[in-house]
Amino acid sequence: MNLHRTAGDWGEALAAKYLKRQGYRVLERNYACRFGEIDLIAANREFLVFVEVKLRRSDAFARASEFVDWRKQTRLRTTAELWLSQHETELQPRFDVIEIYAPEGTETKKPIINHLEDAFQ
């Protein structure tokens, strides 16, 4: 397994743990289809949330969420539409971004987690 994938997995695991503490059920991790991949799909009583996790060492260059550009948003929307066509739900869909700042990478003891709800339409 390459180092980037390991860091990505670590970030997604942190985000999943965070969501569970916030009262969400994590339904899927790394849902992939021909259109793209969604890091996490989670639900609470009101929302079905498609989550993009962005792990960075710092926000010195740009906020992690800024890397979810319109191309990425389009891929996420299309991938979510396919998931929704295969899974019936009464919940309101929403797109969130979870930024994780870990200055020491996977060795960071207390990473900063920012949950941006309804990050894009």
C-alpha positions as CSV (number, residue, x, y, z in Angstrom):
1,M,0.0,0.0,0.0
2,N,1.4,3.4,-0.9
3,L,1.9,6.2,1.7
4,H,-0.7,8.5,0.1
5,R,-3.4,5.8,0.4
6,T,-2.4,5.1,4.0
7,A,-2.7,8.8,4.9
8,G,-6.0,9.0,3.0
9,D,-7.3,5.9,4.9
10,W,-6.2,7.4,8.2
11,G,-8.0,10.7,7.4
12,E,-11.2,8.9,6.4
13,A,-11.1,6.8,9.5
14,L,-10.7,9.9,11.6
15,A,-13.6,11.6,9.8
16,A,-15.8,8.5,10.2
17,K,-15.1,8.4,14.0
18,Y,-15.9,12.1,14.2
19,L,-19.2,11.6,12.4
20,K,-20.2,8.8,14.7
21,R,-19.5,11.0,17.7
22,Q,-21.8,13.6,16.1
23,G,-24.7,11.1,15.9
24,Y,-24.2,9.9,12.3
25,R,-24.3,6.3,11.1
26,V,-21.6,5.6,8.5
27,L,-23.2,3.7,5.7
28,E,-20.3,3.3,3.3
29,R,-16.6,4.1,3.0
30,N,-15.0,4.6,-0.4
31,Y,-18.1,4.1,-2.5
32,A,-16.8,3.9,-6.1
33,C,-18.4,3.6,-9.5
34,R,-17.4,4.5,-13.0
35,F,-18.2,8.2,-12.3
36,G,-16.0,8.6,-9.2
37,E,-15.6,7.9,-5.6
38,I,-17.3,9.2,-2.4
39,D,-15.1,9.0,0.7
40,L,-18.0,8.5,3.2
41,I,-21.7,8.2,3.1
42,A,-23.4,8.8,6.4
43,A,-26.9,9.5,7.8
44,N,-28.5,11.0,10.8
45,R,-32.2,11.5,11.4
46,E,-32.6,14.2,8.8
47,F,-29.8,14.0,6.2
48,L,-28.0,11.5,4.0
49,V,-24.6,13.0,3.8
50,F,-22.1,12.5,1.0
51,V,-18.7,13.4,2.5
52,E,-15.5,14.4,0.8
53,V,-12.5,14.1,3.2
54,K,-9.5,16.4,2.7
55,L,-6.4,15.8,4.7
56,R,-3.6,18.4,4.7
57,R,-0.7,19.3,6.9
58,S,-1.7,22.9,7.1
59,D,-3.9,25.6,5.4
60,A,-0.9,27.8,4.6
61,F,-1.3,27.4,0.8
62,A,-5.1,27.1,0.8
63,R,-8.0,25.7,2.9
64,A,-8.4,22.0,2.3
65,S,-12.0,22.5,1.1
66,E,-10.8,24.7,-1.7
67,F,-9.4,21.6,-3.4
68,V,-13.0,20.5,-4.0
69,D,-13.4,22.4,-7.2
70,W,-16.4,22.4,-9.6
71,R,-15.0,19.4,-11.5
72,K,-14.8,17.4,-8.2
73,Q,-18.2,18.6,-7.2
74,T,-19.7,17.5,-10.5
75,R,-18.1,14.0,-10.1
76,L,-19.4,13.8,-6.5
77,R,-22.9,14.8,-7.6
78,T,-23.0,12.2,-10.4
79,T,-21.7,9.5,-8.2
80,A,-24.2,10.4,-5.5
81,E,-27.1,10.3,-8.0
82,L,-26.0,6.7,-8.9
83,W,-25.9,5.7,-5.2
84,L,-29.3,7.2,-4.6
85,S,-30.8,5.3,-7.6
86,Q,-29.7,2.1,-6.0
87,H,-30.6,2.9,-2.4
88,E,-34.1,4.2,-1.4
89,T,-34.2,6.9,1.3
90,E,-36.5,9.4,2.7
91,L,-33.6,11.5,4.0
92,Q,-32.6,14.8,2.4
93,P,-29.2,14.5,0.6
94,R,-26.4,16.9,1.4
95,F,-22.8,17.3,0.4
96,D,-20.3,18.0,3.2
97,V,-16.5,18.4,3.3
98,I,-14.5,17.4,6.3
99,E,-11.1,19.1,6.5
100,I,-8.5,17.5,8.6
101,Y,-5.3,19.4,9.4
102,A,-2.5,17.1,10.6
103,P,0.9,18.9,10.8
104,E,2.8,15.7,11.5
105,G,0.8,13.6,9.1
106,T,-0.5,10.3,10.5
107,E,1.7,10.9,13.6
108,T,-0.3,14.0,14.6
109,K,-1.7,13.5,18.1
110,K,-4.6,16.0,17.9
111,P,-5.5,16.8,14.3
112,I,-7.9,19.7,13.7
113,I,-11.2,18.6,12.2
114,N,-13.5,21.1,10.4
115,H,-16.9,19.8,9.3
116,L,-18.4,22.0,6.6
117,E,-22.0,21.1,6.2
118,D,-23.8,21.7,3.0
119,A,-20.5,22.6,1.4
120,F,-21.9,22.9,-2.1
121,Q,-25.3,22.4,-3.9
